[in-house]
Amino acid sequence: MEVIEWYAFEETDEAKNIMEEITQDDFDSDEITTKNAITVCKAKLSGDYNALLIRNMEEYLSDAEVYVLTWDGEASDGGDMFRLNASNLEEIVKGTIFGGTGK
């Protein structure tokens, strides 16, 4: 298992291109690589209160076991954890994963 934390991540051209592809209607969600999914999470989920737990790293996200952990303030206050998949990765890109309106 591996835990990935980040505090600030610049939204690179690569991340922007991946996010544009994910929002296309004809995008094949089975082709999302785990590496690209991690890049998107780092670009869209910024701040001190996010981490990724990689339980099983595979080339494609559909075969991997990756969890997003997020919390507000003190970790002991609780937070959310969910398995990363194509559907919630698209919600992360849109900004609606935590009930946001997508800016």
C-alpha positions in Angstrom: 0.0 0.0 0.0 1.1 3.5 -0.7 -0.3 6.8 0.5 0.1 9.9 -1.7 -0.3 13.3 -0.1 0.1 16.7 -1.7 -0.4 20.3 -0.6 -0.2 22.3 -3.8 -0.1 21.0 -7.3 0.1 23.2 -10.4 -2.5 22.3 -13.0 -0.2 21.3 -15.9 -1.0 21.2 -19.6 -1.0 17.4 -19.3 -3.6 17.6 -16.5 -5.8 20.0 -18.5 -5.6 17.7 -21.6 -6.6 14.7 -19.5 -9.5 16.6 -17.9 -10.8 17.8 -21.3 -10.7 14.2 -22.6 -12.6 12.9 -19.6 -15.5 15.3 -20.2 -15.9 14.3 -23.9 -19.1 12.3 -24.6 -17.1 9.8 -26.7 -14.4 9.2 -24.1 -13.8 5.5 -23.3 -13.7 5.3 -19.5 -12.0 2.0 -19.6 -8.9 3.7 -21.1 -8.3 6.0 -18.1 -4.8 5.1 -16.8 -4.2 5.1 -13.0 -1.3 7.6 -13.5 -3.7 10.0 -15.3 -6.3 9.6 -12.7 -3.8 10.5 -9.9 -2.7 13.6 -11.9 -6.3 14.8 -12.2 -6.9 14.2 -8.4 -3.8 16.2 -7.6 -4.8 19.1 -9.9 -8.5 19.3 -8.8 -8.3 18.4 -5.1 -6.0 20.9 -3.6 -5.3 21.8 0.0 -4.0 20.1 3.1 -6.9 17.7 3.6 -6.7 15.2 0.7 -4.8 12.0 0.1 -4.8 8.9 -2.1 -4.5 5.4 -0.8 -3.1 3.1 -3.5 -4.0 -0.4 -2.5 -3.4 -2.1 -5.8 -1.6 -0.2 -8.6 -2.5 -1.3 -12.1 -2.0 0.4 -15.4 -5.7 1.2 -15.9 -7.9 2.7 -13.2 -10.6 0.1 -13.8 -8.2 -2.6 -12.7 -6.6 -0.6 -9.8 -7.7 -0.1 -6.3 -7.3 3.6 -5.5 -9.1 5.4 -2.7 -9.6 9.1 -2.2 -9.5 10.3 1.4 -10.6 13.8 2.3 -11.4 15.5 5.5 -12.1 19.0 6.9 -9.7 20.2 9.6 -8.7 17.5 12.0 -8.6 14.0 10.6 -10.1 12.7 13.9 -13.3 14.7 13.1 -14.0 12.3 10.2 -14.1 12.7 6.5 -14.9 10.9 3.3 -13.3 7.9 1.6 -14.3 6.4 -1.6 -12.9 4.2 -4.3 -11.8 6.1 -7.3 -13.5 5.1 -10.5 -14.3 6.7 -13.9 -17.6 8.1 -12.7 -16.4 9.9 -9.6 -13.2 11.0 -11.5 -15.5 12.8 -13.9 -17.3 14.4 -10.9 -14.0 15.5 -9.5 -13.2 17.2 -12.9 -16.6 18.9 -12.9 -16.3 20.0 -9.3 -19.4 18.2 -8.1 -17.9 15.3 -6.2 -18.7 16.7 -2.8 -22.0 18.3 -3.7 -20.5 21.3 -5.4 -22.3 23.0 -8.3 -19.3 22.7 -10.7 -17.7 26.0 -11.3 
